Amino acid sequence: MTCLLDPGIRVSEIFGPTIQGEGMLIGLPTVFVRTGGCDYRCSWCDSLYAVDSRFRHEWETMSTEAVWQKVRALSGGRSVMVSLSGGNPAIQPLGALIECGHGEGYRFALETQGSVAKDWFANLDVLVLSPKPPSSEMTTDWAAFDACVEAAQDKPQMALKLVVFDDRDYAYAKDAAARYPQLPVYLQPGNHTPPRPGDEDAFIDMDGVMKRMEWLVEKVTRDRWFEARVLPQLHVLLWGNKRGV
């Protein structure tokens, strides 16, 4: 199938198939298209190489056709879930890619902080909205977030995914869940040792991550917050901070 050309997708990396490591699709075999560029600068970003413009020399502007052929090659031509991530993938022109993949039976999931709404959100199979808590040092524009919810038109599966480092983040997560009671909620303990770009060692304080996971489980169960699901980052448990897995 030939895809229509567009202005080009800024790509940080394309890899897989591997498993989705977090959120509502955890454990599902997936090919990842990680785009370059983001309108946020979270203090604990674990993919700074796909966010900060200092690393733009590592990104490649690819046509939709080129991205699609790479996805097909990685999956062996067999339909698989494709995760559109970043950075913030919502700032890239991904509508034609989604249309192209759907024509061959592939499914598409996208995760975004909810700062930029696109009409093609309604063509996704899964939309994960992950507003950033106080520990990120970012401020949520709830009007922009509402626009993202509205752009999806209730067509894809949707969920909230919230990273939690501390009590302030936990309170933020509860407030976000109350704003959108129609959306299932996934909570994730924060990784406080994100790798520096190019760091081959990719050290991770696994004990610290697991202690935060245990703390978060205790908070949720003690508060009788039975609607929330607490999940780890499975890829971190398996491979630490290693890239491309």
C-alpha positions as CSV (number, residue, x, y, z in Angstrom):
1,M,0.0,0.0,0.0
2,T,1.3,3.5,-0.9
3,C,0.8,6.2,1.7
4,L,0.2,9.8,0.8
5,L,3.3,12.0,1.4
6,D,3.2,14.7,4.1
7,P,5.6,17.3,5.4
8,G,7.5,14.5,7.2
9,I,7.6,12.9,10.6
10,R,10.5,13.8,12.9
11,V,11.6,10.5,14.3
12,S,13.9,9.7,17.2
13,E,13.9,6.0,16.8
14,I,11.7,3.1,15.6
15,F,12.2,-0.3,17.3
16,G,10.6,-3.6,18.2
17,P,8.7,-5.7,18.3
18,T,9.0,-5.8,22.0
19,I,6.4,-5.6,24.8
20,Q,4.6,-2.4,25.9
21,G,6.0,-1.8,29.3
22,E,3.4,0.3,31.0
23,G,-0.2,1.4,31.2
24,M,-3.3,-0.2,29.8
25,L,-1.5,-2.2,27.1
26,I,1.3,-3.6,29.4
27,G,2.7,-6.8,28.1
28,L,1.3,-6.5,24.6
29,P,3.8,-7.1,21.7
30,T,4.3,-3.7,20.1
31,V,6.4,-1.8,17.5
32,F,7.4,1.7,18.7
33,V,7.7,4.8,16.7
34,R,9.3,7.4,19.0
35,T,9.0,10.9,17.5
36,G,11.4,13.7,18.3
37,G,10.4,17.0,19.9
38,C,8.2,18.0,22.8
39,D,6.5,21.1,24.2
40,Y,7.3,20.0,27.8
41,R,10.5,19.7,29.7
42,C,9.7,17.4,32.6
43,S,12.3,17.4,35.4
44,W,12.4,13.6,35.4
45,C,12.0,12.9,31.7
46,D,13.3,9.4,30.9
47,S,13.6,10.0,27.1
48,L,15.4,13.3,27.0
49,Y,17.1,12.2,23.8
50,A,13.7,12.5,22.1
51,V,12.7,15.7,23.7
52,D,15.5,18.2,24.0
53,S,16.4,20.1,20.8
54,R,20.1,19.6,21.7
55,F,19.7,16.1,20.4
56,R,17.9,17.0,17.1
57,H,20.9,16.0,15.1
58,E,20.0,12.4,16.1
59,W,16.5,12.7,14.7
60,E,15.5,12.0,11.2
61,T,12.7,13.6,9.2
62,M,11.0,10.7,7.4
63,S,8.1,10.5,5.0
64,T,5.1,8.6,6.1
65,E,5.9,5.9,3.5
66,A,9.4,5.5,5.0
67,V,8.1,5.2,8.5
68,W,5.5,2.7,7.4
69,Q,8.0,0.5,5.6
70,K,10.2,0.4,8.6
71,V,7.3,-0.7,10.8
72,R,6.3,-3.3,8.3
73,A,9.9,-4.6,8.1
74,L,10.2,-4.9,11.9
75,S,6.8,-6.7,12.2
76,G,7.5,-9.0,9.3
77,G,4.4,-7.7,7.6
78,R,2.2,-9.1,10.3
79,S,-0.3,-6.7,12.0
80,V,0.8,-5.6,15.4
81,M,0.1,-2.8,17.8
82,V,2.1,0.3,16.9
83,S,2.9,2.7,19.8
84,L,3.3,6.4,18.8
85,S,5.4,8.0,21.5
86,G,7.9,10.7,22.1
87,G,8.6,13.4,23.2
88,N,5.1,14.5,22.4
89,P,3.9,12.6,19.3
90,A,0.9,14.9,19.1
91,I,3.0,17.6,17.6
92,Q,3.9,15.4,14.6
93,P,1.7,14.8,11.4
94,L,0.7,11.2,12.2
95,G,-2.8,11.0,10.6
96,A,-1.6,9.6,7.3
97,L,0.5,6.9,9.1
98,I,-2.5,5.8,11.1
99,E,-4.7,5.6,8.0
100,C,-2.0,3.7,6.1
101,G,-1.6,1.1,8.9
102,H,-5.3,0.6,9.4
103,G,-5.5,-0.4,5.7
104,E,-3.3,-3.4,6.5
105,G,-4.9,-4.3,9.8
106,Y,-2.4,-2.7,12.2
107,R,-3.6,-0.9,15.4
108,F,-2.2,2.4,16.8
109,A,-1.8,3.6,20.4
110,L,-0.6,7.1,21.3
111,E,0.4,8.5,24.6
112,T,0.5,12.3,25.2
113,Q,0.4,14.7,28.1
114,G,-2.8,16.3,26.6
115,S,-1.3,19.7,25.6
116,V,-1.9,19.5,21.9
117,A,-5.2,18.3,20.3
118,K,-5.3,16.8,16.8
119,D,-8.4,15.7,14.8
120,W,-6.7,12.4,14.0
121,F,-7.0,11.4,17.6
122,A,-10.4,10.0,16.7
123,N,-8.7,7.5,14.3
124,L,-6.5,6.0,17.0
125,D,-7.3,2.6,18.5
126,V,-6.0,3.6,21.9
127,L,-5.3,7.1,23.4
128,V,-3.5,7.3,26.7
129,L,-3.6,10.8,28.3
130,S,-0.8,11.3,30.8
131,P,-1.0,14.7,32.4
132,K,2.2,15.6,34.3
133,P,2.1,16.0,38.1
134,P,3.8,18.6,40.2
135,S,7.1,16.8,40.4
136,S,7.5,17.3,36.7
137,E,7.7,21.1,37.2
138,M,5.2,21.5,34.4
139,T,1.7,23.1,34.7
140,T,-1.3,21.4,33.2
141,D,-3.5,23.4,30.9
142,W,-6.8,21.7,31.6
143,A,-8.6,23.5,28.8
144,A,-6.0,22.0,26.3
145,F,-6.5,18.7,28.0
146,D,-10.3,18.9,27.5
147,A,-9.7,19.7,23.8
148,C,-7.7,16.4,23.5
149,V,-10.5,14.4,25.1
150,E,-13.0,16.1,22.8
151,A,-10.9,15.5,19.7
152,A,-11.0,11.8,20.3
153,Q,-14.8,11.8,20.0
154,D,-15.0,8.7,22.3
155,K,-13.8,6.6,19.4
156,P,-10.5,5.1,20.6
157,Q,-10.1,3.3,23.9
158,M,-9.0,6.0,26.3
159,A,-7.3,6.0,29.7
160,L,-5.5,8.3,32.2
161,K,-1.9,7.3,33.1
162,L,-0.3,9.2,35.9
163,V,3.2,9.0,37.2
164,V,3.5,9.4,41.0
165,F,6.6,10.3,42.9
166,D,5.2,11.7,46.2
167,D,2.2,12.9,48.1
168,R,1.7,16.0,45.9
169,D,1.7,13.8,42.8
170,Y,-0.8,11.4,44.4
171,A,-3.2,14.3,45.3
172,Y,-2.8,15.5,41.7
173,A,-3.7,12.1,40.4
174,K,-6.8,11.9,42.5
175,D,-7.9,15.3,41.2
176,A,-7.3,14.3,37.6
177,A,-9.3,11.1,38.0
178,A,-12.1,13.1,39.5
179,R,-12.1,15.4,36.5
180,Y,-12.5,12.5,34.1
181,P,-14.5,9.8,35.9
182,Q,-15.3,8.2,32.6
183,L,-11.7,7.3,32.0
184,P,-10.0,4.3,33.6
185,V,-7.0,5.3,35.7
186,Y,-3.5,3.7,35.7
187,L,-0.9,4.8,38.3
188,Q,2.8,4.3,37.8
189,P,5.6,4.8,40.4
190,G,8.1,7.3,39.1
191,N,11.6,6.4,38.0
192,H,13.9,8.8,39.9
193,T,17.1,7.7,38.1
194,P,16.3,8.4,34.4
195,P,19.3,7.8,32.2
196,R,21.3,10.6,30.6
197,P,21.2,10.5,26.8
198,G,24.0,8.4,25.5
199,D,24.7,6.8,28.9
200,E,25.4,3.2,28.1
201,D,25.5,2.2,31.7
202,A,21.9,3.2,32.2
203,F,22.0,2.8,36.0
204,I,18.7,2.5,37.8
205,D,18.0,2.5,41.5
206,M,15.7,-0.6,41.4
207,D,15.3,-0.8,45.1
208,G,14.1,2.8,45.2
209,V,11.6,2.2,42.3
210,M,10.2,-0.9,44.1
211,K,9.9,0.9,47.4
212,R,7.9,3.6,45.7
213,M,5.7,1.0,44.0
214,E,5.0,-0.6,47.5
215,W,4.3,2.9,48.9
216,L,1.9,3.6,46.1
217,V,0.0,0.3,46.5
218,E,-0.4,1.0,50.2
219,K,-1.7,4.5,49.5
220,V,-4.3,3.3,47.1
221,T,-5.5,0.4,49.2
222,R,-5.6,2.5,52.4
223,D,-7.6,5.2,50.7
224,R,-10.0,2.6,49.2
225,W,-9.3,4.0,45.7
226,F,-10.5,0.8,44.1
227,E,-11.0,2.3,40.6
228,A,-7.2,2.9,40.2
229,R,-4.8,0.3,38.8
230,V,-1.2,0.4,40.1
231,L,1.3,-0.9,37.6
232,P,5.1,-0.9,37.3
233,Q,7.1,0.0,34.3
234,L,7.6,-3.6,33.2
235,H,10.4,-2.8,30.8
236,V,12.3,-1.1,33.6
237,L,12.0,-4.2,35.8
238,L,13.3,-6.4,32.9
239,W,15.9,-4.2,31.3
240,G,16.5,-1.2,33.6
241,N,17.0,2.0,31.7
242,K,18.2,0.3,28.5
243,R,16.9,1.9,25.3
244,G,15.2,0.1,22.3
245,V,13.5,-2.7,24.3
